[in-house]
Amino acid sequence: MISSTRAFLFIGICFCLLKPIYPQTEYPYPGARPSGITLHAFVGGDIQVTPGKKIKGGTLIIRDGKIEAVGKNLKIPDGCREWNCTNQTIYAGFIDPYLLSGTENPKFLVHNHDEHVHATADLSFHGLPSTGQDSGEKGPGFEVSGVHPQRKLTDGLQAEEKKWGELRKFGFTSAHLVPSEGIFRGTGPFVLLSNQEPNELILKNEVSQIIAFDPVGKNSSPPVYPVSLMGVLSVIRQSILETKYANERVQFDIKNQVNLRFMPHIGVQALSRSLGEKKSMPIWIEPGSCLMNAKAMEIAQEFELNKPVIIATGDEWRNPEISLSPHHDYILPMIFPTIPDLPNPEDWEQVSLDQLRAWDHAPSMARLMNEMTRTISFTTSETETGEFHKNLLQSIARGLSENSALASLTTNPAQICGVDKICGTLEATKLANFFIVAGETYFTENPRIESTWIQGRPFFHYPDEGVTDSNSTEKLKEQTSKLAQHPSQLNKPVLHPTSVLFSGFKLWTCENESILLDHDILIENGKISKIGPKLKTDVPKGCKVIFGKGRHLTPGIIDCHSHAMILGRVNESTLPSTAMVRIADVVNSESVNIERQLAGGVTICNLLHGSSNPIGGQNAVIKLRLGESPNKLIFKKAPKGIKFALGENVKQANWGDKYTTRFPQSRMGVKMFFQNRFGAAIVYEKKLKNAASQGLPFRRNLELDAILEIIRGKRFIHCHSYRQDEILVFLRTMEGFGVRVGSLQHVLEGYKVADEIFRHGAGASTFSDWWAYKFEVYDAIPYAGAIMHERGCVVSFNSDSPDHARRLNLEAAKAVKYGGLSEIEALKFVTLNPAKQLGIDPWVGSLQVGKDADIAIWSGNPLDYRSRCVQTWVDGILFHEIEALVKRDKNRAEERLSLVTKAQQSLKKDNSIEPSEKAKSKFFRYSLESACDLYPHSCRSNENHARCLHQ
């Protein structure tokens, strides 16, 4: 027995003398873990106290998990364990401010194009009140899917040793764990990246309320509201309004000593902490796209949400002036797209300039954001740690200073997470979170991190044999200059004169019944100031004079029905009424269609919701001001409008047997549904007036607000329609509520009921010669426009297609061929008449003194197929000119060629770190702004429901 004991003792001593092969932390301790010495002195190393302060040969003393002192020549306390840190550098532990958690494979929000999904009944509209089924989480809370601000990641928190262990090896000591699912996603804790028990990990239970612009409904089967980006934004607004109402109601009940007081549900209670006066819980927003960054800032301002932290995408290079703000803090994921090794030269021809720009801009984003924002912080989410470090060095090689990089890993994330008093620097009283690296700096190609300390507990690292440290970033500086351009730098006006005189043109005023010859037109400050003969003798000083030499000048073309510049789905198809969603929220100012349609003489577009529901979303009338922000594209003077629809689309005909549950399923059901919602709006108005008269808080409903605007005559209806019977039923139904319809869109059987349309006062925005593309338009004829015009209707031709929008002048010409209209009347079909239908004719649509200077110049007769649009002016600013467009295209071709050459050269270099699958796939992923142009939408046929034709 004694000999056996001695043998085991001898073996144990031998093991103790051996050099450990694996980190000691991988061995479990029987019983309670020994605490060890808690007083340490790190002597002789360089100490990076803050990003801007470094102590050479200093001393760091820690006691009981906190920093006791830091400086030079400090007295070492008795009983202290000394660590010789000569030729080493000590850094404050890195902080990941946005470590995605909560699911097995958490991911950033990505707004890619995806297939259109069909709707089923959800939040249904039975009876006057809109009280549908609860599609939210089980139990109390908001009734909309994805809205669960009450969720807390602290519930069920466990250390993720594999992931956290890798982060420790690269100097990370703490992180903010964030939920990765939903719209209002809830909160996550700030934790130590240690292997302790959960109770010992948490430094802060909640950091912020996370909001993501995530159309979560498309992930359900069947899909539920919301499946579109505009639907998400509507959900966010309605949820905030619900919370504000609940807070007002509680205060009202307290003030008036109500016995049975209003009790907000747990979702409202959680969200209330981010609203009101105190705002004790900050809000962070993950918008998912460049333009949505700007929308996040707008919503924050609209609801006084302070200055939310914004999670960047890395695509902000597309338009940094819009997407970046000096008043906000940003978090930047370090995911860089990787150039693919394409085997054939022909393959490179398929690589777009957009993809090459994204690749080349990626390493420059950190410097750009550091210069244009309040602060930036880096997150490791969705990157391997080695890849993260490599990308960090590439960012430094592109001009980000090491001090700024260090701040983005320490002080900046500590500040936005609200833990700057305990983390982020190596100052006295702060937590002993730090790491020790061999050599003078961490920012080398292969840093050798000896140990990472978390709250005074060490984690020793054992680098693989043969790993060398170049201690230099010279290799990365080779070929590091950025070649890619910012699109916003190129998409600018060609000319912006204060005044300009057009002389010698043939003027199609669309006011007179003849073409004016020997007349000049003078534009001053974006308005038409004079029209008359021989104006050259009386022009302002410095006026630019353009001679026409027989060319034709017309008003700018107006497209009364477009879906061309819309982000994140044209349809919110999940509900029969989506009057609360707004196209104005999702205008794509980066769309290539703006430039293309300007080249066709188009100056104004009416952006409409799709036709998948009886009551669609609110429209947006925009001017094609190339290079401006979405808000500046919107024509503010245009009356409000909304999209309605009739026919096969809204009753889900030909959608398949799976889609037979959403009301309405018949044409008579469509009529009944209109009566339902208008009746509900009338009841809503009575409650609103009653609450106002009694000083009661009132729960606003964004859907009924919009319908009430229709009843009050403050919002025009633009209704998708085909059959004569439906047109008559719809007009009579609206007349029953005292509503005049603004325009009937498509209206292909309108020629059968032209007199009734004229008597009602609706406009008719139709197609020139499309027919028989589905059953309900078999009776369409190309003479419809001319017939309705002869019966007194205001008729326009629209595109419903980004492609046709570029040739609307030729669509107008078809009214001459089919119906024998005069050329002047035919041109009005795409100028003055759509302006009347949209209620904007006081300002645009014709050449008249006082109107906006929206004009198009043509090489010949604008109705001649051989004519080209030479110039397009919007508000007196030249946005399109053929010569400038040719030059711009040439510059793009040269830029693309230089980027292809650079990309091919980069493949020849030795890459020591294999890029992740995420980095490989990101190269082929188009941003939301680009993807929406790849899949145009048309609401002409049922095919748009079955095929991947729109966002």
N, C-alpha and C positions, 0 to 999 in steps of 0.2 A: 504493500500500500504506500509506504514511504517512497520507495524507488519510483513508483508511478507518478507520484506528485512531483518529485524532483525532475523527472523527464519532461513533464508538461511545463514546469517552470523554466527549464533550459530552452525549450522550443519557443516559449513566449519571449525570453530575452533575445533570442536570435531574431525574431520578427521585429522586435523594437529597434534593433541595430540596422536593419535593412532600410534602404531608401524607399519611401513609399512610391508605388507606381501610379496610384490613382489619388485624387484629392481625398483628404481625410473625411470630408463632409459626406462622402458616399457610404460610409460605414454607420449603421444604426447603433445608437447607444442603448444598452440595457438599463431600464429605469430612467432616472432623471439625468439629463445631459450635464456634465460638469461645466461650470461657468468659466473656470480659468482665471487668469489674471485680468483685471479690469483697468489697470493703470499702465499706460505705455508712453514711451517717448521715442519719437522718430527723429534721428539726429543726422545732420550732415547733408541732407538732400535739399534740392530746390523745391520750394513750396509755392504752388500757384494758388494764392489766397483767394483772389478774385480774377476774373478775366483780364483785368488791367493791372494787377499787382502780383509780383513774383518776388519771393525772398530767396536769395542765393545762399546755400549752406545754412539753412535755418533749422529750427526745431519745432516739432509739433507734439504737444502733450495732450493725451486724451485720458479721461477718467470716467468710469461707469457709463460708457457709451456716448459721452459728449466731449467736445473739444474744450479743454481747460485753458490752454494758452497756445499761442503761435508767435514766433519771432526769431530773433538771432540771439545767441548766447544766453538762452534761458537756463535757469537753475533747474536741474533734474530733481524731482521730488524723491524722497526716500521710498524704497520699495517698488520703484518703477522698473519695468522691463524696458531695456533700451534696444532700439533697432538701428543698425548702421545703414543709413540710406545714401551713403556717398555714391555719386554718379547715378543717382536716381531722382525722379521727379514725382512729387505728390500732387494729385489733382482732387478737387472736390468731386464726389460721386456724381455721375451723370443721371439725369432725370428724363424719363420718357413721359411726356404729358398726355399721350393719347394712345395707350397700349390697348388695342382692340381685344375684347374678351367677351365672355358670356355664351359663346357657342364653340363647337368643335373646330370650325375653320372660319373665324371671323374675317370679314373683308370690308374694305372701304366701299362707300357708295359709288357706283359707276353707272352713269346714264348712257348706256349704249342703246342703239336702235334694237328693238326686239319686235317680235311678231305681234300683230294686233290681236287682242283677246276680246272675246264676246262677253256681253253682260248677262247676268242673271239677276233675279230680283234681289235687292238689298236695300235696306232703309226704305222699304216700299211706301207707297203713298195711298193708303186706304183711308177714305174719309177725308174730312177737311184738315185736321191736324196732321202734320208729317211725322207720324210715329211709326217707324219701321222696326224690324227686328234688330236686336243688338248684335252687331258684327264685331264688336271689340273683344277684349279678353273675358274669360269666364269670371263671374263675380262682379262686384260694383266697379264703377269707373266710367270712362267715356265710352260711347256706343260705337265709335268708329274704329276700324281696324288700324292697328299700329300706334294708337294714342294711349300710352300707358306711362305717364310721368311718375307714377307711384312706384315703379319698379326700382329695386336697389340691388346692385351687384354684391353688396355685402352679404346678402342671403346666399348661403351655400359657398362662401369664399373658401378656396383651397389654394395652397401654393402650387404653382406649375413649375416644378423643379427643372424639367428639361428645358423649357423656354427661358426661365429666369436664370438658370445656370449659364446658358450661352450669353445672356446679356451681361452677367457679372464679369465674364471673361473680357468684355470690352469696356468695362468701367461703369456700367449702369448699376445703381444701388437702390433706386426707387422709381415708382411709376404711378401714373393715374390710370387705373383700369376703367375702360369705358364700354358701355353696352353697345352692341353692334346690330341691333334689330329694331325696326319700327320708325315712326316719325318723331313722336315724343318718346324718347327711348328710356328715360329715367336717369338715374345717377350711379356713379361708381366711386369706389374709395381710392384714396392715395395710400399706397402700401410700400413697405420695404421689400425688396426683391431677395428675401432671405428664405431659409427653409424652416422657419419656426412655425409654431402653431398659429392658426388664423388670428386669434385674439392679439398675438404679439406682432403681427404684421402691419396692422392698420394704424396709420398715423392720422388719418382724417376720414371719417365715414363717408362723406359726400363732398365732391368738388364742384360739380356743376350739373345742370339739367342739359342733356344732350338732345338737340333737335336735328333731324336729317331730312332732306328733301327727297324722301324715299317713297316711290309709288308702290307701297307694300301690297296693295290689293291684287296686283298681277301675279303674285306668288301663291295666291289661294286658288283652290279648284272647287267650284267655279270662282272666277275673279270677283272681287268686291271693291267697293269704293275705298280709296282712290287708285286708279291705274295710270293716271297721267300726272305730269308735273304740275299743271295748273290745278288739278284736283288736290294735290298735296298742299299747295299754297292756300287753297280754300279751306282745307281741314285745319291748317295752322291758325288761320284767322278766326275760324269759327270756334276753335278750342279756346283761344285766348279770350274771345268775347264771352263764351260760356263762363269762364273763370272770373272775369271781371264782373259779370252779372251776379254770380254767386257771392262774391265779396261785398258788392253793394247791397245785396239782399240781406246778408247777415248783419251788416251795419244798420240797415233800415230797421230790422226786427229788434235789434238791441236798443236803438234810439227810441222806438215806439213801444217798447216793453211788450212785445208780442209773446203770448204764452207758449204757443206751439211754434217754435222758431224753425226757420229754414236750415236744413243740415246739408252742406255740400258733400258730395261723394269723395272718395279717397283720391281720385284723379285730380279733381279740382283743388283739394287741399294741398296736394303735392305741387301743383303748378302755381298755386297762389304765392308760394315763396319766391318765385321769380318775377312776380308782378307787384303792382301797388307801390307804396312809398318806400318800404324797407328794401325790397329786392334782395333778400338774404341769400338766395341761391342764384349764382350767376348762370347765364345761358351761353352755351357753346353751340355753334351751328356747323353742320357738314353739308354744304350745298351741292357738291358733286359736279360742278362745272364752273367754268370761268365767269359766264354771265350771271349765274345764280349766286355768285359771291355778292354781286351788286344788289341782287334781289334780297339777299339775307340782310344787308345793311338797310335797305328800304323798310323791310318789315320791322326791324329793330327800332328804326326811327318812328314808324307808324304807331307802334305800341309802347314806345318809351322803354325799351328793354336794355337800357344803358348801351354799352359797346361790347357786344358778344365776341368771344374768340371765334375765329373762322378757320375751319379746316380746309387748307388749300388742296388743289388737285395736282399742281405742277403744270397745268395748262394756262396759267395766268399770263404767260408770254403772249397769248393771242391778243389781249387787250388789257395791259396792266393799268392803264389810266382808269378803266372802269372797275376792274376786279380787285385792285389793291387800294388800301386807304391808310393814310398816316395816323388815323384815329383808332385803328383796330390792331389787336394782336393776332398773329397767324401761326398755325402749326403746319409744317411742310413735311409730307411723307418723302422719304429719300428713295423713291422707286424710279429708276431711270430706264427708259426703253433701250433695248439692246439691238444693234444692227444684226439682221440675220445673215448667215453665210449662204448667199444665193448662188446656186451652181452654174447658171447660164447667164450670159450677158443680157439675153432677152428679158430675164426675170426683173432686172433693174428698171426696165421700162415701165413695169407695173407699180413701182414704188412712187407714191405721190409726193409732191412738194410738202404737203401738210405733214406727212409722216416723217420726212427728213427734218423738217423744222422742229418737230417735237423732240426728236432725238438730239439735235444739236443744241437746243435751248435748255435741255434738262439740267446740265451742270451749272448753268448760269442763273438758275432760278433763285438760289439761296442769296446770292449777291443782290439781285434785282429786288427781291422782297425785303432784304435787310435795309435797302436804301429807301424803299417806298412805303414801309409799314411802321407801326409803332415798335413792334418787336416780332421776331420770328423764333420759333422753337422747332426742333427736329423730332420726328417720331420714327421708331424702328418698325412699326407695324407693317406687315407684309413684305419685309425684307429680311434676308439672312444677315447675321451680324457682320460677317466678313464683307458682304456686298455693301452694307450700310457704311462701313468704314471706308471702303474704296470710293463710294460716291461722295462721301464727305470730303475726301482729299481732292477729288475732281472739282468739287465746288470751290475749294480753297485755291486750286490752280486757276480757276476762272475769275479770281479776284476777291473772294470772300476772305477777310482777314482771319488769322487764327484766333484773335481775341473775340471777334464776332461769332466765329464758329463755337468757341468755348462758351460764350454767353448763351448761345442757342441750345446748349446741352446742360446748362446749369442754372444761371441766375434767371434767364427768361422763363423757362418752364416752372421754376420755383415760384416766381411772381404770379403767373397766371393761375397756378394751382392753389395759391394762397398759403404756401408753406415756406415763404422766403425767410421767415424768422427762425426756421429750424434747419433748412436745407439750402443747397446751392453754392455756398462758399465755405472756406476753411477759416471761419472766424470763431472766436471764443463764444461759448454757450450753445453753439449749434451741434447737431448730431454728428457723431464721428463716422460720417459716410464719405469715403474717399478710396482712391486706388493709387497704387505705386507702380510706376513704369520705369523700365531701365532706360537710361539716356536722358537727353535734355528735353525731349518733347514727345507727346503722345501722337502728334500729327505727322507720322512717318508711315511708310508703306506697310511695314510689318512691326507694329509696336509690341514690345515684350512686357506685358503686364504681369508683374510678379505676384501681386495680391490685391484683392478687393476687400475693403472693410465696411461692414454695414452695422451701424450702431455699436461700433467698437469690436465687432466679431469678425475675425479674419476668414477669408476664403482664398486659399493658396492655389495658384495655377501652375501647371507643369507643361510648358510648351513642348511641342514635338521636337525631337532632335533634328538638327539640320536647318532649322528656321533661322534665317539671318535678317537683320534689320538694316536696310539701306540708309536709314536716318536722313532721307532726302526725298523731296518731291519733284526732283528734276525730271524724272521720266514722265510724270504726269503733265509737266509743262510743255512737252512736245505736242505740237498740233492741237493746242488747247484753245486757241482763239476761236470765238464764235463767228460763224459765217451767216447763219440764218437771220432773216429779217423779222421784225414784228409786223404782222398784217396791218395793224392799226397805223403804222408809219406810212404804208403804201396806199391805203384806202382813204384818200383825202381829196378835197375839191381840186379841180384843175385850175379854176380861176374864181376869185371872189372880189369883183370890183364893187365899189360903192355905187357907181352908175354905169350903165351901158346902153348904147343906142344901136338898134338893129335897123339897118337901112338897105333898101333895095330888095326886100323879101316880098313874096306873095303871102299876104296875111289871111289865114283862115281864122277869123275871130270867133266863129260859132255863135255870134250874136247877129250879124247881118246875113242876108241870104245870098251874098256874093263874096268873092275873094277880093280883098282890097289890094289894088296895085298902086304904086307910087306913094305908098304910105310908110312912115317910119313908126317905130315903137320904142319909147324911152322907158327904161327901168331905173328906179332910184330906191336904194335901201330895201331891195327885195320886193318892191311893188311896181305895178305898171302905173307910171305917172302921166304919160301922154301917148296918144295915138293920133297921127296926122301926117300930112305931107310936109316935106322939107323941114324936118326938125333939126337937121344938122347945124343950122345957123343959131340954134338956141339950146345948147346943151351945157350942163354944168362943167366947171373947170375940172380937168383930169378925167373926163368921161371917156370910156373905151368905146370905140366905134367899130362895129362889125358889119361888113358889106355882104349882102346876100347874093348878088349876081344871079338873080333869077331863082334862087332856092325858095322853098316853102317853109313857112313858120306857122305852127299850130299850138293850141293849148296842149299841155301835158296830158298824156293818156291816163285815164282813171280806171282801174280794174275793180269792179264792184263785188267780185267773189274770188278770193285767193286764200290759199293755205300755205303759201310758199315760205314764209319766214316765221315759222312756229316751232318752238322747242318742246320735246318730250311728249309727243302724241297730239294729234289734232282732235281726237275724240276722248272725252271722259264718258265712256259708253256704259258704265255700270248702273246708272240710275236713269229712270225716264225723264227726270228733270235735273239738270245741272246748271240752273240759272245762276248759281253762286260762283262758278269758275270764270276766270277772266283771261282772255287771250292776251291782254295787255301785260300780264305777268310773265309771259313766255315768248315775247317778241325776240327773234333771233337777228340782232344787228350785225352778226358776223356772217350771215348767209351769203353765199356766192350769187344767189338769185337777185340780190339788190343791184349788183353791178350788171348782171345780164339783162335785167328788165329795164334799167336805165338806158341800156343800149338799144332797147326797142321803143324808146320814147315814153315809157311809163314813169309817172311821177308820184302817183298815189295808189295805194292798195287797201282794200277792205279785207282785213284778215278775219276769217270766220271759223268758228268751231265746226266740227264735222257734223254729219247728218245721221248719227246712230241713235238719237233720242228725240222725242217730240219737242222737248224744251232743252236746247243746248246751252252753250256758254255765251258770255258777253263778248262782243266783237271788239276789234281795235282797228281804227283807220290810221294808216301810217303814211308819212311822206318818205320817199326813198332818199334820205340824206345820208349818203354813203360815208361811213366812218364815224357816225354819231352813235351815242348810246341808245339802248332801247327806249328810254324815256323821251329822248329828244327826237326819235323817229315818230312818236305818236302825235297825230294832228289834234292838238288840244281843243280846237274850235269845233271839231266834228261832234254832232249830237251822239248820245249814247245809243248803242244798238245791242241786239241779241239774236242768236240763231235759233230758229224753230225748224221743224222738219215734218213732212208728211210721207206717207207711202210705204213702200216695201222695206226700206231701211229701218224705220222706227218700229214697225210691227214685227221685225226680225224674220221676215220672209227669206227663205233660202239660206238662213244661217245654220241650218241643221237641226236635227231632232233634239239635240242637247239644249238648245236655246229656245225654250217654249214656256218659261216660267215668269219672265219679266212682263209686267203690265205696262202698256197694252199689247195685245197680240192680234188686233184687228183694226181696220180703219174706223169703225164706229167707236172702238175703245180709245183711239187717238183723240177724237172729238170729246169724249167723256173726260179724258185726262186733262185736256185744256180747261174744261169747266171746273174740274176738281181743283186745280192749282190756282185758278183765278178766284174761285170762291174762297179758297184758303187764304189768299192774299187779302181779300176784303175783310174777312174775319180778323186777320192779323192787324189790319189797319185800325179796326175798331178797338182792339185791345191796346194798340199803341197809343191812340188818342185818349183812351180811358186812363192808362197809366200816367200819361203826361199831365192830365188834368188833376190827378190825385197826388202827383209827386212820387209815384211808385217806381222802383227799379223795373226795367223792362228787358226781357231776354230777346235780343235781336236774332233774327234768322236771315242769313245772307241770301238764301234762295228766295224767300218771300219778299225781301227788300227789293230784289231785282224785278220780280213780277209786279210788285206794287208800283215801281217806276213806270212800267208799261201802261198800267191802268191810268196813271196820272198824266200820261202823255210825255213823259220825260225819257223814254227809251224806245227806239224804233225796233220793230220786228222785221227780220230778213228771213223769209221762210222758204226752205227747200220744198219744191212742189213739182208735180208732173200732171196728174189727171184732172180733168175739168170738174168732176164731181167733188173731189177733195178740195179743190180750190174754192168752189162755191161754199161748201160746208164750213171751211176754215174762215172765209171772209165773214159769213153770217154769224159764226160763233164769236168772232172778235167784235163785230158790230153790237152784239148783245151786251158786251162789256164797255161799249163806247170807245173802242180802240181802233185806230186807223193803222193798217199794216204799212210799213215803210216800203218794202219790196218783196215781190215773189221771185225767188231765185229759181233758175232753170225754166219753170213755167212753160213746159213744152206743149201742153194742150191749152195754153192761155188764149190762143187765137180763137178757140171755140166759145170762150166766155169773155171776150175782150170788152164788151160793153159793161159787163158787171164789174170787171177790174177797174175800168175807167170811172164808173160811178162811185166805187168805194174810195178811189184815190190812191191805190197802191201802184208802185212802180213795177215794171216787168223786166227783170234782168235775165236774159235768156242766152242760149247758144245760137250761133249762126247756122250751123248745119249738122248737128249731131242728132242722130235718131236711131232707134231700133237696137240700142245696146243692152236693153233689158225689157222685160215684158211691158212694164207700165209706160214705156215711151214709144210703143209701136206706132202711135198716131202722130208722132212728131214730124214736122215738115220744115224745110228751110225758109218758107215764106212767113213763118209765124211772127217774126220781128216786124216785118213790114205791115202785116195785117193789123197787129195790135197798135202800131204807130198810127195807121190810118183811122183807127177807131178812137184815137185821142189819148191812148196810154203813153206814159213816159217810158220809153224802151231803151235798154242798154244791152250790149253784148259783153259777157264776162269770160274769164279764162277757165277758172276752176282747175288750172294746170300751170305750173311754172314754165312749161315749154310754150304753151299757147300765149301766155302773157307777153312773151317777147315779140309777138306778131299780131297784136290786137288791131293794129291799123289795117291789116289784111282781112281780119275777121269783119271789121266794119265795112270793108269794100264789098263783102258778100251781100250786104243789104241793097247794094246797087244792082247786083246780078239777080238776086232773088227778091223781087218786089218792086224794082224800078225806082228806088228812092234817089233823090239827088245826092251828089257827092257830099255836099255840105251837111245834109240831114244824116247821111250815113256816118260821117265823122262824129256827129253829136252822140252817136250810140256809144262812143268810147271816151267822150270828153264831158260835155255839158249834162247829158242825161244821167249818167251815173252820179254826177255831182248833185243833181236834184234828188235822186233816190236816197243819197246818204245825208242830205240836208246841208251840204257844204257849198252849194252853188253861189252863195253870197261872196265867197272868197276865191273859188277856183272853178275850172271847167270851161272858161272862155277867156278871150282876150278883151278885157274891159278895164278902163281906168279905175284904179283903186283895188283891183284884185291882185292876189299873189302872183309873182312872176314865175309861174310854172309853165315852161314852154319846151317844145321840141322842134328842132330844125331838121328838115329833110332834104336830101339831094334832089328829089323830084316830087311829083305829086304823091302825097302820103298814102293814097289808096292804090298806088301802082306797085306791083310786086317787085319791080326793079329798084325802087327807091330804098335808100338807107337812111337811118337816123344818124345825122352827122353830129349833133350836139343835143344834150338834154340839160335844162336848167331848172333848179328847184329853189324857190325863194330868191331868185336873182343870182344864184350861185351855180357855176358850171360844174356839174358832177360827171358828165360823160362827154367825151370827145374822141372821135375815131383815132386821131393821131396819138393822143395820150394813152388810149387803150392799147394800141399796138406797142407803144414804148413800154407800158407796164407789163404786157405779156412777154416781151423780149427780156426784160429785167428778171421776171420770174423764171424764165427758161434758163437764163445764165446762173441764177441763184441755185436752181435745182441741179444743174450740171456740176457746179462747184461742190455742192453737198454730197452728190453721188460719189465724186472723186474722193472727197474726204472720208466718206463712209467706207469705201473700198480699201483705202489705205489703212484705216483703223483695224480692219480685219486681219491684216498681215502682221500686226504687232502681237507680241506674246501677252496673253491675258492669264495671270496667275490664278485669278478667282473666277470660277465658272458662274456665269450669270444665272439667276433663278428663273424658273418657268414664268413667274410673274413679269420679270423684266423682258423676257423674250416675247411674251404675248402682248405686252403693252405697246410694242412697236406697231403691231397690226391693229390696235384698237383706235378707232376714230373718236375724237371728242364729240360730245353732244352737239356742239355747234356745227360740226362738219357732218356728222352722221345723219342729221335731219335733212340735209340736202341730198343725201344719197337715196332716200326713199320718199319720193314725192307722193302727196296725197291727192286724190280726187274723190269727190262724193257722188260721182255719176252713177256708179254701178255697185252691185253687191260684191264684186270681186275684191273690193278693198277690205271686206271683212274676212275673206278666206285667204288672201295672199298678203305678203309682207310689203305693202305699198306705202305705208305712212307711219309717222311717229305717233 
